[in-house]
Amino acid sequence: MSETTTFSGNRGLQIEEKLIFEMGNEGCSGVDLPEPGPVDLDRMGGLAKRGSSGLPDLSEPQVVRHYTRLSQKNYGIDTGFYPLGSCTMKHNPRLSEKVARLPGLADLHPLQPQKTVQGALEVMDSLAHWLKELTGMPAVAMSPAAGAHGEWCGLMAIRTAHEEKGEGHRRRVLVPESAHGTNPASAAMCGFTVDPIPAKENGRVDLDALKAKLGPDVAGLMLTNPNTCGLFESEIIEIAAAIHGAGGYFYCDGANFNAIVGRVKIADLGIDCMHINLHKTFATPHGGGGPGAGPTVLSAALAPFAPVPYVVHGKGGFELVEDAREGAKPFGRVKGFHGQFGVFVRALAYIASMGADGLRQASSDAVLNANYLQARLGDMLTPSFDGPCMHEALFDDRFLKDTGVTTLDFAKALIDEGYHPMTMYFPLVVHGALLMEPTETESKEAIDQFIDVVRSLALRAKAGAADEFKASPRFTPRRRLDETLAARTPVLRWKA
Ligand SMILES: *Cc1c(COP(=O)(O)O)cnc(C)c1O
């Protein structure tokens, strides 16, 4: 037996878990039911099944242990530092969770009569108010279920606005090369063609290249600000003027809103629409921990095309508008019911508990933490761009040159050290990207510890420990998986 194997296959108190289908004994059950009598009344339309259901035969304690142990294999923001760039993995306050679990909010049914859910409609209306206030925009579509869904919603509003003006031929959307993959995907889903714009040496959009791409078939521009290199697009006013001058609309990917909340009203930048990832900026569990929500704020030009439903103040209280009203030409609806209500509750609780001063402080601290990280790692790793960053710090793999260690190896070694890896190989505009976002909720102690670990790994890589890196992760239940094979040929059914 080697140092890392045991007779049982378990390691310490980490149990080597079987699949649930590999466990149990035939006939074993968690409940004690009487034998069914003869079935004289067939309520199943002749579809009643006899014999085994094919489900695992397990006792209650076996089931409880299995799922509890599986849950312990999960790594989340509640277990440790999660520096995943572009994802804003910040702490989810327990207060927001408590509020979302109040029976009066958690037990509602979306088909309840409106007069019985006035409080819930007020929650949606208040959150909409604060999102408009924080962005300076006049309207918001609340129902998109995630950031990517919000992109699609905003682009549908843009498409409808062009069609209404008799300019349905505008079908080209400009997207910077550094964009998140969802941007071109959403544009393609809306029937647009995607035209990439290069970045300049300093990591920002090349304004001249953008201007050269403008033309009568351009529907709009999708830009992330701060962008995915963690940099503020300093020419954003000129960019907005250029796209508007060519008759297009300006979509902003708001996934990085956490860097500017309370400091910049995006309406002042000439933006026509932007999704807000409530699960990132406004601290609701995400990334396998729960659903997201992507409300999309809209300028006056796009507001009439906002999808239904939305909440208005009517004579008798709050009303949910489900059909087109005078002056509005909704492009349709994007989701069943009204949006991710549980996420709305958490986001509103977060906004209310932080207050205006707290939100502003949070974005400042997020930027400070990222700059601290960048400054303390700058001599050991290779920062991709000069100068300060916004809420995330971008490094590339030049510091690993000639070490035999890749960005992927480096990330796997971080897992052995007890950290969820940073974002790897994104954005695509730098080689072997390592994108780190500490967020405002990490303490200086936690960030310092992480910095020490990253520095020690960089030193080990430079000292020629490539073999050690290639063998990582060594302490996880599974080592390196063939992720390509798993994605291309997923095994989705259990076969005995
Ligand atoms: C997270 C993210 C998105 C997509 O948001 P989802 O809520 O995951 O759909 C889009 N753009 C950027 C820059 C992001 O970081």
The ligand as a MOL file (V3000), in Angstrom:
LIG
                    3D

  0  0  0     0  0            999 V3000
M  V30 BEGIN CTAB
M  V30 COUNTS 15 15 0 0 0
M  V30 BEGIN ATOM
M  V30 1 C -21.1850 35.7080 -15.5200 0
M  V30 2 C -21.0290 36.4870 -16.7500 0
M  V30 3 C -22.0110 36.4610 -17.7660 0
M  V30 4 C -23.1820 35.4980 -17.7690 0
M  V30 5 O -23.9860 35.5570 -16.6380 0
M  V30 6 P -24.8140 34.2800 -16.1400 0
M  V30 7 O -25.6210 34.8150 -15.0190 0
M  V30 8 O -23.8000 33.2630 -15.7330 0
M  V30 9 O -25.6480 33.8180 -17.2870 0
M  V30 10 C -21.8390 37.3020 -18.8440 0
M  V30 11 N -20.7680 38.1040 -18.9450 0
M  V30 12 C -19.7940 38.1330 -18.0030 0
M  V30 13 C -18.6370 39.0710 -18.1780 0
M  V30 14 C -19.8970 37.3250 -16.8820 0
M  V30 15 O -18.9310 37.3370 -15.9600 0
M  V30 END ATOM
M  V30 BEGIN BOND
M  V30 1 1 1 2
M  V30 2 1 2 3
M  V30 3 2 2 14
M  V30 4 1 3 4
M  V30 5 2 3 10
M  V30 6 1 4 5
M  V30 7 1 5 6
M  V30 8 2 6 7
M  V30 9 1 6 8
M  V30 10 1 6 9
M  V30 11 1 10 11
M  V30 12 2 11 12
M  V30 13 1 12 13
M  V30 14 1 12 14
M  V30 15 1 14 15
M  V30 END BOND
M  V30 END CTAB
M  END
